[in-house]
Amino acid sequence: MNNQNNQAKKSTLSNKAELLKLAGPSTQSVHINGIANPYRSVGEPIVQTATYQFEDVADLCAFQEAQLSGDDHDRIEYGRYGNPTVNAVEKRIAGLENANDALLFSTGMAAITTTLLALLSSGDNIIITDDSYRRTRQFCEIYLKQMGITTTVVPMGDYEAFEAAILPNTRLVISESPTNPYLRTLDLERFVAIAKKHQVKTFIDSTFATPLNIRPLDWGVDLVVHSATKYLGGHNDILAGVVAGGSGTLKELRNALGIFGGISDPHNAALLLRGIKTLGLRVERQNQNGQAISEFLEGQPNVERVWYPGLPSHPDHEIAKQQMSGFGGVVSFTVKGDLESTSRFIDAVKIPLIAASLGAVETLIEPPAIMAYYDLTTEERLAEGISNNLVRLALGIEDAEDIIADLEQALAVV
C-alpha cells in the first residue's frame, strides 16, 4: 500500500513539474522547483548554521564515501559547501533558466571571477565583446593576464571578427545580452554555432534580460550568469550572483566555490528568494515602462539618440524581437550638449534616484561618464564608447506616465 502511495505521489509531483515548465512567468517565479521542508512552511526556512552534525562515525564515513563516489546526496558537512536556504534559491533559479543546476555566489563579480578562475589555466585565451561590463573586462585584461591567460576583445555584433579571433588555445568566449550600457543583443544562434564549431565554451551575462525575457541556455549557451543583486533580488537590499548551466561544469564550479569561499549567507538567500517570487510581476511592468519611456524619449528634441532593443532604431531590434519575450527596463540615451547640460538634466529629475545598479522597484538614473568612468579623461571615455552626455535610466515599477512627466520637465533645462 505504501508503495502505491509513493508511486501516486511521484506521479503527482511529475505532473506538477511538467505543468510548471509550461506555466507563465509569474507562476514559475513563485513555484518552479520549490523544495519541501521538514516544517511544511510556505516560506523556505532560514537555516542559520555554520556546520552540520553527524549521528556517529559510521554516518560520517557514509557521507565521505558518497563524496568520493560523486553520488548526489542532500547532506552537507560545513557552511562553505552548502546551506538549505541557499540550495532552495539555486534550485529555483535553475528551474527558471531551464538549467541542470545553478550556483549562488556572494556577488555577481564573485560568480564571474570564480567561474573564470575555475575553468581557465595559464596559456589559455579568452574572447570578450567590447560592450561588456567594465569590471568584467578589467578582471580579464588585468588579473587574468597576470596568470598567463590572454584576452582578445572583439566588437559586439561582429561575428566575422569573433570567429577570426578564435585561436587554438581559446577556451571561452564571454559576452552579455543585452549589454551595458547600449543594450546590444547577441544573435545567440549564430554566436553559439561559431563557438561550437571551434569547440569553445560560451559564457553569457544575462543580468539585463532576466530568465523571463530570454533563456540563453535554450539557445545552446553553456553557462549563464546573473548579478542577482539586480532584477532577481529586485529591491536594492542584497548583493548576490548566480551561474546556471550543465551539471558537469556546475559541479566543478561548486567545488571551486568551496575553496574560494565567495558564498552567500542564508539571510541573504532568503531575501533573494522572496525577490524572485515577484520577478514575473516586476519584469512585466519594467518591460512596459522601458518600451513606453524609450518611445517618449525618442521623440524629444533635447534627446540626441535612444538605445533600447524594443525600438526599430536599435541596431539589434530584429534579433531582439526573435529572441526576447520583453526588452527590459534599462534605457540609455544621449541628451543634447555636454557633461554640464547632462548634469543639469539629471539634477532636475524628481522621481529617479541618482544611484548605481538597476532592476529594482525604484527607478535609478546615472551619467556613466561620472558614475563608472570618472577616473578617465574625456578622450579615454570616448575610446571606451562612453560620451559625456550619455544617460542610463534603470526603470522601476512606478507608473510610466509619472516618469515621463518628470523626464519632460527635466529635459526642458538642457
GUDREN-881650 format. One record per residue (C-alpha): residue number from 1; x, y, z. Coordinates in nm, 2 decimals, m for minus. Layout:
! residues N
<r i="NUM" px="X" py="Y" pz="Z"/>
...
//
This chain:
! residues 414
<r i="1" px="0.00" py="0.00" pz="0.00"/>
<r i="2" px="0.28" py="0.24" pz="0.09"/>
<r i="3" px="0.45" py="0.16" pz="m0.25"/>
<r i="4" px="0.12" py="0.25" pz="m0.43"/>
<r i="5" px="0.10" py="0.58" pz="m0.23"/>
<r i="6" px="0.46" py="0.66" pz="m0.31"/>
<r i="7" px="0.41" py="0.60" pz="m0.68"/>
<r i="8" px="0.09" py="0.81" pz="m0.68"/>
<r i="9" px="0.28" py="1.09" pz="m0.51"/>
<r i="10" px="0.57" py="1.07" pz="m0.76"/>
<r i="11" px="0.32" py="1.09" pz="m1.05"/>
<r i="12" px="0.16" py="1.40" pz="m0.89"/>
<r i="13" px="0.49" py="1.56" pz="m0.85"/>
<r i="14" px="0.59" py="1.47" pz="m1.20"/>
<r i="15" px="0.27" py="1.62" pz="m1.34"/>
<r i="16" px="0.32" py="1.94" pz="m1.14"/>
<r i="17" px="0.68" py="1.97" pz="m1.26"/>
<r i="18" px="0.56" py="1.93" pz="m1.62"/>
<r i="19" px="0.28" py="2.18" pz="m1.56"/>
<r i="20" px="0.53" py="2.44" pz="m1.42"/>
<r i="21" px="0.76" py="2.40" pz="m1.72"/>
<r i="22" px="0.47" py="2.53" pz="m1.94"/>
<r i="23" px="0.34" py="2.79" pz="m1.69"/>
<r i="24" px="0.36" py="3.16" pz="m1.72"/>
<r i="25" px="0.65" py="3.37" pz="m1.58"/>
<r i="26" px="0.48" py="3.47" pz="m1.25"/>
<r i="27" px="0.37" py="3.12" pz="m1.18"/>
<r i="28" px="0.72" py="2.99" pz="m1.25"/>
<r i="29" px="0.88" py="3.26" pz="m1.03"/>
<r i="30" px="0.66" py="3.16" pz="m0.74"/>
<r i="31" px="0.65" py="2.78" pz="m0.77"/>
<r i="32" px="0.91" py="2.63" pz="m1.00"/>
<r i="33" px="1.15" py="2.39" pz="m0.83"/>
<r i="34" px="1.00" py="2.47" pz="m0.49"/>
<r i="35" px="1.15" py="2.25" pz="m0.22"/>
<r i="36" px="0.96" py="2.07" pz="0.06"/>
<r i="37" px="1.10" py="2.15" pz="0.40"/>
<r i="38" px="1.05" py="1.95" pz="0.73"/>
<r i="39" px="0.84" py="2.22" pz="0.88"/>
<r i="40" px="0.59" py="2.24" pz="0.59"/>
<r i="41" px="0.62" py="2.62" pz="0.60"/>
<r i="42" px="0.51" py="2.81" pz="0.29"/>
<r i="43" px="0.82" py="3.03" pz="0.31"/>
<r i="44" px="1.15" py="2.85" pz="0.30"/>
<r i="45" px="1.31" py="2.85" pz="0.64"/>
<r i="46" px="1.64" py="3.04" pz="0.71"/>
<r i="47" px="1.88" py="2.77" pz="0.82"/>
<r i="48" px="2.13" py="2.98" pz="1.02"/>
<r i="49" px="2.42" py="2.74" pz="1.08"/>
<r i="50" px="2.79" py="2.72" pz="1.01"/>
<r i="51" px="2.83" py="2.35" pz="1.04"/>
<r i="52" px="2.62" py="2.02" pz="1.04"/>
<r i="53" px="2.63" py="1.73" pz="1.27"/>
<r i="54" px="2.65" py="1.35" pz="1.21"/>
<r i="55" px="2.48" py="1.08" pz="1.42"/>
<r i="56" px="2.80" py="0.88" pz="1.46"/>
<r i="57" px="3.13" py="0.80" pz="1.29"/>
<r i="58" px="2.96" py="0.55" pz="1.06"/>
<r i="59" px="2.73" py="0.83" pz="0.95"/>
<r i="60" px="3.03" py="1.05" pz="0.88"/>
<r i="61" px="3.21" py="0.77" pz="0.69"/>
<r i="62" px="2.90" py="0.71" pz="0.48"/>
<r i="63" px="2.89" py="1.08" pz="0.39"/>
<r i="64" px="3.26" py="1.08" pz="0.30"/>
<r i="65" px="3.22" py="0.77" pz="0.08"/>
<r i="66" px="2.93" py="0.94" pz="m0.10"/>
<r i="67" px="3.15" py="1.24" pz="m0.16"/>
<r i="68" px="3.43" py="1.03" pz="m0.30"/>
<r i="69" px="3.20" py="0.84" pz="m0.53"/>
<r i="70" px="3.03" py="1.15" pz="m0.66"/>
<r i="71" px="2.68" py="1.04" pz="m0.56"/>
<r i="72" px="2.42" py="1.30" pz="m0.53"/>
<r i="73" px="2.30" py="1.35" pz="m0.18"/>
<r i="74" px="2.15" py="1.62" pz="0.04"/>
<r i="75" px="2.39" py="1.60" pz="0.32"/>
<r i="76" px="2.62" py="1.90" pz="0.40"/>
<r i="77" px="2.93" py="1.90" pz="0.61"/>
<r i="78" px="3.02" py="2.27" pz="0.65"/>
<r i="79" px="2.85" py="2.60" pz="0.56"/>
<r i="80" px="3.10" py="2.69" pz="0.30"/>
<r i="81" px="2.99" py="2.39" pz="0.10"/>
<r i="82" px="2.62" py="2.45" pz="0.11"/>
<r i="83" px="2.31" py="2.56" pz="0.30"/>
<r i="84" px="1.94" py="2.45" pz="0.27"/>
<r i="85" px="1.82" py="2.81" pz="0.22"/>
<r i="86" px="2.09" py="2.87" pz="m0.04"/>
<r i="87" px="2.01" py="2.54" pz="m0.21"/>
<r i="88" px="1.64" py="2.65" pz="m0.23"/>
<r i="89" px="1.75" py="2.96" pz="m0.43"/>
<r i="90" px="1.97" py="2.76" pz="m0.66"/>
<r i="91" px="1.70" py="2.52" pz="m0.75"/>
<r i="92" px="1.45" py="2.80" pz="m0.81"/>
<r i="93" px="1.69" py="2.98" pz="m1.05"/>
<r i="94" px="1.79" py="2.65" pz="m1.22"/>
<r i="95" px="1.42" py="2.60" pz="m1.29"/>
<r i="96" px="1.37" py="2.95" pz="m1.43"/>
<r i="97" px="1.68" py="2.91" pz="m1.66"/>
<r i="98" px="1.59" py="2.55" pz="m1.77"/>
<r i="99" px="1.93" py="2.46" pz="m1.63"/>
<r i="100" px="2.05" py="2.13" pz="m1.48"/>
<r i="101" px="2.19" py="2.32" pz="m1.19"/>
<r i="102" px="2.27" py="2.67" pz="m1.05"/>
<r i="103" px="2.52" py="2.80" pz="m0.81"/>
<r i="104" px="2.47" py="3.11" pz="m0.58"/>
<r i="105" px="2.76" py="3.34" pz="m0.50"/>
<r i="106" px="2.81" py="3.64" pz="m0.27"/>
<r i="107" px="2.81" py="3.89" pz="m0.57"/>
<r i="108" px="2.78" py="3.89" pz="m0.94"/>
<r i="109" px="3.15" py="3.96" pz="m0.98"/>
<r i="110" px="3.23" py="3.67" pz="m0.75"/>
<r i="111" px="3.03" py="3.45" pz="m0.98"/>
<r i="112" px="3.22" py="3.57" pz="m1.29"/>
<r i="113" px="3.57" py="3.56" pz="m1.13"/>
<r i="114" px="3.52" py="3.22" pz="m0.97"/>
<r i="115" px="3.39" py="3.07" pz="m1.30"/>
<r i="116" px="3.69" py="3.21" pz="m1.50"/>
<r i="117" px="3.95" py="3.10" pz="m1.24"/>
<r i="118" px="3.80" py="2.75" pz="m1.22"/>
<r i="119" px="3.77" py="2.69" pz="m1.59"/>
<r i="120" px="4.09" py="2.85" pz="m1.72"/>
<r i="121" px="4.46" py="2.77" pz="m1.70"/>
<r i="122" px="4.78" py="2.95" pz="m1.77"/>
<r i="123" px="4.83" py="2.96" pz="m2.15"/>
<r i="124" px="4.46" py="2.98" pz="m2.23"/>
<r i="125" px="4.30" py="3.25" pz="m2.43"/>
<r i="126" px="3.95" py="3.40" pz="m2.39"/>
<r i="127" px="3.74" py="3.63" pz="m2.61"/>
<r i="128" px="3.52" py="3.91" pz="m2.47"/>
<r i="129" px="3.30" py="4.15" pz="m2.66"/>
<r i="130" px="3.38" py="4.52" pz="m2.62"/>
<r i="131" px="3.04" py="4.64" pz="m2.50"/>
<r i="132" px="3.06" py="4.44" pz="m2.18"/>
<r i="133" px="3.06" py="4.54" pz="m1.81"/>
<r i="134" px="3.38" py="4.73" pz="m1.74"/>
<r i="135" px="3.47" py="4.54" pz="m1.42"/>
<r i="136" px="3.45" py="4.21" pz="m1.61"/>
<r i="137" px="3.68" py="4.34" pz="m1.89"/>
<r i="138" px="3.92" py="4.47" pz="m1.62"/>
<r i="139" px="3.94" py="4.14" pz="m1.45"/>
<r i="140" px="4.01" py="3.97" pz="m1.78"/>
<r i="141" px="4.26" py="4.22" pz="m1.91"/>
<r i="142" px="4.45" py="4.29" pz="m1.58"/>
<r i="143" px="4.42" py="4.00" pz="m1.34"/>
<r i="144" px="4.39" py="3.70" pz="m1.58"/>
<r i="145" px="4.69" py="3.85" pz="m1.77"/>
<r i="146" px="4.89" py="3.82" pz="m1.45"/>
<r i="147" px="4.82" py="3.44" pz="m1.45"/>
<r i="148" px="4.93" py="3.39" pz="m1.81"/>
<r i="149" px="4.57" py="3.40" pz="m1.96"/>
<r i="150" px="4.53" py="3.63" pz="m2.26"/>
<r i="151" px="4.22" py="3.82" pz="m2.35"/>
<r i="152" px="4.11" py="3.92" pz="m2.70"/>
<r i="153" px="3.84" py="4.20" pz="m2.73"/>
<r i="154" px="3.62" py="4.19" pz="m3.03"/>
<r i="155" px="3.34" py="4.43" pz="m3.14"/>
<r i="156" px="3.00" py="4.34" pz="m3.02"/>
<r i="157" px="2.79" py="4.21" pz="m3.31"/>
<r i="158" px="3.09" py="4.15" pz="m3.54"/>
<r i="159" px="3.06" py="3.77" pz="m3.58"/>
<r i="160" px="3.33" py="3.76" pz="m3.85"/>
<r i="161" px="3.58" py="3.93" pz="m3.61"/>
<r i="162" px="3.47" py="3.69" pz="m3.34"/>
<r i="163" px="3.54" py="3.38" pz="m3.55"/>
<r i="164" px="3.87" py="3.52" pz="m3.68"/>
<r i="165" px="3.98" py="3.59" pz="m3.32"/>
<r i="166" px="3.95" py="3.22" pz="m3.21"/>
<r i="167" px="4.29" py="3.07" pz="m3.15"/>
<r i="168" px="4.39" py="2.71" pz="m3.09"/>
<r i="169" px="4.42" py="2.79" pz="m2.72"/>
<r i="170" px="4.09" py="2.98" pz="m2.70"/>
<r i="171" px="3.88" py="2.81" pz="m2.43"/>
<r i="172" px="3.59" py="3.05" pz="m2.35"/>
<r i="173" px="3.40" py="3.35" pz="m2.51"/>
<r i="174" px="3.23" py="3.60" pz="m2.28"/>
<r i="175" px="2.95" py="3.84" pz="m2.37"/>
<r i="176" px="2.64" py="4.00" pz="m2.24"/>
<r i="177" px="2.29" py="4.01" pz="m2.39"/>
<r i="178" px="2.16" py="4.28" pz="m2.36"/>
<r i="179" px="2.48" py="4.47" pz="m2.29"/>
<r i="180" px="2.56" py="4.75" pz="m2.06"/>
<r i="181" px="2.50" py="5.04" pz="m2.14"/>
<r i="182" px="2.39" py="5.02" pz="m2.51"/>
<r i="183" px="2.16" py="4.72" pz="m2.48"/>
<r i="184" px="2.32" py="4.54" pz="m2.77"/>
<r i="185" px="2.17" py="4.20" pz="m2.82"/>
<r i="186" px="2.36" py="3.89" pz="m2.94"/>
<r i="187" px="2.24" py="3.67" pz="m3.22"/>
<r i="188" px="2.27" py="3.37" pz="m2.99"/>
<r i="189" px="2.21" py="3.11" pz="m3.26"/>
<r i="190" px="2.49" py="3.24" pz="m3.47"/>
<r i="191" px="2.71" py="3.31" pz="m3.17"/>
<r i="192" px="2.67" py="2.95" pz="m3.04"/>
<r i="193" px="2.72" py="2.80" pz="m3.38"/>
<r i="194" px="3.06" py="2.97" pz="m3.42"/>
<r i="195" px="3.17" py="2.87" pz="m3.07"/>
<r i="196" px="3.06" py="2.50" pz="m3.11"/>
<r i="197" px="3.23" py="2.48" pz="m3.45"/>
<r i="198" px="3.56" py="2.56" pz="m3.28"/>
<r i="199" px="3.48" py="2.37" pz="m2.95"/>
<r i="200" px="3.48" py="2.69" pz="m2.74"/>
<r i="201" px="3.26" py="2.73" pz="m2.43"/>
<r i="202" px="3.01" py="3.02" pz="m2.42"/>
<r i="203" px="2.95" py="3.23" pz="m2.11"/>
<r i="204" px="2.67" py="3.49" pz="m2.12"/>
<r i="205" px="2.59" py="3.76" pz="m1.87"/>
<r i="206" px="2.21" py="3.78" pz="m1.89"/>
<r i="207" px="2.15" py="4.02" pz="m1.60"/>
<r i="208" px="1.97" py="4.28" pz="m1.81"/>
<r i="209" px="1.74" py="4.02" pz="m1.96"/>
<r i="210" px="1.65" py="3.80" pz="m1.66"/>
<r i="211" px="1.54" py="3.44" pz="m1.72"/>
<r i="212" px="1.19" py="3.58" pz="m1.81"/>
<r i="213" px="1.30" py="3.78" pz="m2.12"/>
<r i="214" px="1.54" py="3.53" pz="m2.26"/>
<r i="215" px="1.70" py="3.20" pz="m2.16"/>
<r i="216" px="2.04" py="3.17" pz="m2.32"/>
<r i="217" px="2.08" py="2.80" pz="m2.23"/>
<r i="218" px="1.78" py="2.73" pz="m2.45"/>
<r i="219" px="1.98" py="2.86" pz="m2.74"/>
<r i="220" px="2.28" py="2.64" pz="m2.67"/>
<r i="221" px="2.49" py="2.87" pz="m2.44"/>
<r i="222" px="2.70" py="2.67" pz="m2.19"/>
<r i="223" px="2.68" py="2.90" pz="m1.89"/>
<r i="224" px="2.47" py="3.20" pz="m1.80"/>
<r i="225" px="2.55" py="3.44" pz="m1.52"/>
<r i="226" px="2.33" py="3.70" pz="m1.34"/>
<r i="227" px="2.41" py="3.97" pz="m1.10"/>
<r i="228" px="2.12" py="3.86" pz="m0.87"/>
<r i="229" px="2.16" py="4.20" pz="m0.70"/>
<r i="230" px="1.96" py="4.34" pz="m0.98"/>
<r i="231" px="1.63" py="4.21" pz="m1.12"/>
<r i="232" px="1.63" py="3.87" pz="m0.93"/>
<r i="233" px="1.66" py="4.04" pz="m0.59"/>
<r i="234" px="1.46" py="4.34" pz="m0.71"/>
<r i="235" px="1.47" py="4.57" pz="m0.40"/>
<r i="236" px="1.83" py="4.72" pz="m0.38"/>
<r i="237" px="1.89" py="4.54" pz="m0.05"/>
<r i="238" px="2.12" py="4.25" pz="m0.13"/>
<r i="239" px="2.43" py="4.16" pz="m0.32"/>
<r i="240" px="2.44" py="3.82" pz="m0.49"/>
<r i="241" px="2.54" py="3.64" pz="m0.81"/>
<r i="242" px="2.44" py="3.32" pz="m0.98"/>
<r i="243" px="2.57" py="3.09" pz="m1.25"/>
<r i="244" px="2.35" py="2.83" pz="m1.42"/>
<r i="245" px="2.43" py="2.56" pz="m1.67"/>
<r i="246" px="2.50" py="2.19" pz="m1.71"/>
<r i="247" px="2.55" py="1.97" pz="m1.41"/>
<r i="248" px="2.91" py="1.87" pz="m1.50"/>
<r i="249" px="3.05" py="2.22" pz="m1.52"/>
<r i="250" px="2.85" py="2.33" pz="m1.23"/>
<r i="251" px="2.99" py="2.05" pz="m1.01"/>
<r i="252" px="3.34" py="2.17" pz="m1.10"/>
<r i="253" px="3.24" py="2.53" pz="m1.01"/>
<r i="254" px="3.07" py="2.42" pz="m0.68"/>
<r i="255" px="3.40" py="2.25" pz="m0.58"/>
<r i="256" px="3.58" py="2.58" pz="m0.67"/>
<r i="257" px="3.34" py="2.79" pz="m0.47"/>
<r i="258" px="3.40" py="2.57" pz="m0.16"/>
<r i="259" px="3.77" py="2.66" pz="m0.19"/>
<r i="260" px="3.74" py="3.03" pz="m0.30"/>
<r i="261" px="3.47" py="3.09" pz="m0.04"/>
<r i="262" px="3.26" py="3.36" pz="m0.22"/>
<r i="263" px="2.94" py="3.21" pz="m0.07"/>
<r i="264" px="2.60" py="3.38" pz="0.00"/>
<r i="265" px="2.47" py="3.36" pz="0.36"/>
<r i="266" px="2.13" py="3.22" pz="0.44"/>
<r i="267" px="1.96" py="3.55" pz="0.53"/>
<r i="268" px="2.08" py="3.70" pz="0.20"/>
<r i="269" px="1.95" py="3.39" pz="0.02"/>
<r i="270" px="1.61" py="3.42" pz="0.19"/>
<r i="271" px="1.58" py="3.79" pz="0.07"/>
<r i="272" px="1.67" py="3.68" pz="m0.28"/>
<r i="273" px="1.42" py="3.40" pz="m0.28"/>
<r i="274" px="1.15" py="3.64" pz="m0.17"/>
<r i="275" px="1.25" py="3.88" pz="m0.45"/>
<r i="276" px="1.23" py="3.60" pz="m0.71"/>
<r i="277" px="0.87" py="3.53" pz="m0.62"/>
<r i="278" px="0.77" py="3.87" pz="m0.75"/>
<r i="279" px="1.00" py="3.86" pz="m1.05"/>
<r i="280" px="0.73" py="3.80" pz="m1.31"/>
<r i="281" px="0.52" py="4.10" pz="m1.19"/>
<r i="282" px="0.81" py="4.33" pz="m1.17"/>
<r i="283" px="0.97" py="4.24" pz="m1.51"/>
<r i="284" px="0.64" py="4.27" pz="m1.68"/>
<r i="285" px="0.60" py="4.63" pz="m1.55"/>
<r i="286" px="0.96" py="4.72" pz="m1.62"/>
<r i="287" px="0.93" py="4.59" pz="m1.98"/>
<r i="288" px="0.62" py="4.81" pz="m2.03"/>
<r i="289" px="0.79" py="5.11" pz="m1.87"/>
<r i="290" px="1.10" py="5.06" pz="m2.09"/>
<r i="291" px="0.90" py="5.05" pz="m2.41"/>
<r i="292" px="0.68" py="5.35" pz="m2.32"/>
<r i="293" px="0.96" py="5.57" pz="m2.19"/>
<r i="294" px="1.21" py="5.48" pz="m2.48"/>
<r i="295" px="0.94" py="5.58" pz="m2.73"/>
<r i="296" px="0.88" py="5.90" pz="m2.54"/>
<r i="297" px="1.25" py="5.99" pz="m2.53"/>
<r i="298" px="1.30" py="5.92" pz="m2.90"/>
<r i="299" px="1.05" py="6.20" pz="m2.98"/>
<r i="300" px="1.21" py="6.46" pz="m2.76"/>
<r i="301" px="1.41" py="6.75" pz="m2.93"/>
<r i="302" px="1.67" py="6.76" pz="m2.65"/>
<r i="303" px="1.75" py="6.39" pz="m2.68"/>
<r i="304" px="2.00" py="6.30" pz="m2.95"/>
<r i="305" px="1.97" py="5.92" pz="m2.96"/>
<r i="306" px="1.80" py="5.64" pz="m2.76"/>
<r i="307" px="1.92" py="5.28" pz="m2.72"/>
<r i="308" px="1.65" py="5.03" pz="m2.64"/>
<r i="309" px="1.61" py="4.69" pz="m2.81"/>
<r i="310" px="1.23" py="4.75" pz="m2.84"/>
<r i="311" px="1.28" py="5.04" pz="m3.07"/>
<r i="312" px="1.31" py="4.98" pz="m3.45"/>
<r i="313" px="1.60" py="5.23" pz="m3.44"/>
<r i="314" px="1.81" py="5.00" pz="m3.23"/>
<r i="315" px="2.08" py="4.81" pz="m3.43"/>
<r i="316" px="1.97" py="4.47" pz="m3.29"/>
<r i="317" px="1.60" py="4.53" pz="m3.28"/>
<r i="318" px="1.52" py="4.24" pz="m3.53"/>
<r i="319" px="1.74" py="4.00" pz="m3.33"/>
<r i="320" px="1.58" py="4.10" pz="m3.00"/>
<r i="321" px="1.23" py="4.05" pz="m3.15"/>
<r i="322" px="1.32" py="3.70" pz="m3.25"/>
<r i="323" px="1.48" py="3.60" pz="m2.92"/>
<r i="324" px="1.33" py="3.80" pz="m2.64"/>
<r i="325" px="0.98" py="3.80" pz="m2.48"/>
<r i="326" px="1.04" py="4.15" pz="m2.34"/>
<r i="327" px="1.31" py="4.41" pz="m2.38"/>
<r i="328" px="1.38" py="4.50" pz="m2.02"/>
<r i="329" px="1.38" py="4.80" pz="m1.80"/>
<r i="330" px="1.70" py="4.98" pz="m1.89"/>
<r i="331" px="1.70" py="5.27" pz="m2.14"/>
<r i="332" px="2.02" py="5.45" pz="m2.24"/>
<r i="333" px="2.02" py="5.79" pz="m2.43"/>
<r i="334" px="2.23" py="6.09" pz="m2.50"/>
<r i="335" px="2.10" py="6.44" pz="m2.43"/>
<r i="336" px="2.20" py="6.75" pz="m2.64"/>
<r i="337" px="2.51" py="6.92" pz="m2.51"/>
<r i="338" px="2.80" py="6.83" pz="m2.29"/>
<r i="339" px="2.86" py="6.69" pz="m1.94"/>
<r i="340" px="2.73" py="7.02" pz="m1.79"/>
<r i="341" px="2.40" py="7.01" pz="m1.96"/>
<r i="342" px="2.37" py="6.64" pz="m1.89"/>
<r i="343" px="2.43" py="6.71" pz="m1.52"/>
<r i="344" px="2.16" py="6.98" pz="m1.52"/>
<r i="345" px="1.91" py="6.73" pz="m1.66"/>
<r i="346" px="1.99" py="6.46" pz="m1.41"/>
<r i="347" px="1.98" py="6.71" pz="m1.12"/>
<r i="348" px="1.64" py="6.83" pz="m1.24"/>
<r i="349" px="1.46" py="6.49" pz="m1.23"/>
<r i="350" px="1.25" py="6.43" pz="m0.92"/>
<r i="351" px="1.15" py="6.06" pz="m0.92"/>
<r i="352" px="1.46" py="5.87" pz="m1.04"/>
<r i="353" px="1.73" py="5.84" pz="m0.78"/>
<r i="354" px="2.09" py="5.91" pz="m0.87"/>
<r i="355" px="2.25" py="5.58" pz="m0.80"/>
<r i="356" px="2.43" py="5.28" pz="m0.95"/>
<r i="357" px="2.27" py="4.95" pz="m1.02"/>
<r i="358" px="1.94" py="4.86" pz="m1.19"/>
<r i="359" px="1.65" py="4.61" pz="m1.19"/>
<r i="360" px="1.48" py="4.71" pz="m0.86"/>
<r i="361" px="1.15" py="4.86" pz="m0.78"/>
<r i="362" px="1.29" py="5.22" pz="m0.77"/>
<r i="363" px="1.39" py="5.40" pz="m1.09"/>
<r i="364" px="1.76" py="5.49" pz="m1.09"/>
<r i="365" px="1.95" py="5.73" pz="m1.31"/>
<r i="366" px="2.31" py="5.79" pz="m1.37"/>
<r i="367" px="2.56" py="5.96" pz="m1.60"/>
<r i="368" px="2.80" py="5.67" pz="m1.68"/>
<r i="369" px="3.09" py="5.92" pz="m1.75"/>
<r i="370" px="3.08" py="6.02" pz="m1.38"/>
<r i="371" px="2.94" py="5.71" pz="m1.22"/>
<r i="372" px="3.16" py="5.44" pz="m1.38"/>
<r i="373" px="3.43" py="5.62" pz="m1.58"/>
<r i="374" px="3.51" py="5.92" pz="m1.36"/>
<r i="375" px="3.88" py="5.81" pz="m1.35"/>
<r i="376" px="3.92" py="5.86" pz="m1.72"/>
<r i="377" px="3.96" py="6.16" pz="m1.94"/>
<r i="378" px="3.70" py="6.26" pz="m2.20"/>
<r i="379" px="3.92" py="6.11" pz="m2.47"/>
<r i="380" px="3.97" py="5.78" pz="m2.28"/>
<r i="381" px="3.59" py="5.76" pz="m2.21"/>
<r i="382" px="3.52" py="5.81" pz="m2.58"/>
<r i="383" px="3.77" py="5.53" pz="m2.66"/>
<r i="384" px="3.56" py="5.31" pz="m2.43"/>
<r i="385" px="3.24" py="5.42" pz="m2.61"/>
<r i="386" px="3.12" py="5.64" pz="m2.33"/>
<r i="387" px="3.03" py="6.00" pz="m2.42"/>
<r i="388" px="2.99" py="6.28" pz="m2.15"/>
<r i="389" px="2.62" py="6.32" pz="m2.25"/>
<r i="390" px="2.52" py="5.96" pz="m2.20"/>
<r i="391" px="2.25" py="5.88" pz="m1.95"/>
<r i="392" px="2.14" py="5.54" pz="m1.83"/>
<r i="393" px="1.79" py="5.51" pz="m1.69"/>
<r i="394" px="1.71" py="5.19" pz="m1.50"/>
<r i="395" px="1.34" py="5.19" pz="m1.47"/>
<r i="396" px="1.15" py="5.06" pz="m1.17"/>
<r i="397" px="0.78" py="4.97" pz="m1.13"/>
<r i="398" px="0.65" py="5.33" pz="m1.09"/>
<r i="399" px="0.37" py="5.45" pz="m1.33"/>
<r i="400" px="0.52" py="5.53" pz="m1.67"/>
<r i="401" px="0.32" py="5.85" pz="m1.71"/>
<r i="402" px="0.47" py="5.99" pz="m1.39"/>
<r i="403" px="0.83" py="5.91" pz="m1.51"/>
<r i="404" px="0.75" py="6.06" pz="m1.85"/>
<r i="405" px="0.62" py="6.38" pz="m1.70"/>
<r i="406" px="0.92" py="6.41" pz="m1.48"/>
<r i="407" px="1.17" py="6.35" pz="m1.77"/>
<r i="408" px="0.98" py="6.60" pz="m1.98"/>
<r i="409" px="1.02" py="6.88" pz="m1.73"/>
<r i="410" px="1.39" py="6.79" pz="m1.67"/>
<r i="411" px="1.47" py="6.79" pz="m2.04"/>
<r i="412" px="1.35" py="7.15" pz="m2.06"/>
<r i="413" px="1.66" py="7.27" pz="m1.86"/>
<r i="414" px="1.91" py="7.11" pz="m2.11"/>
//
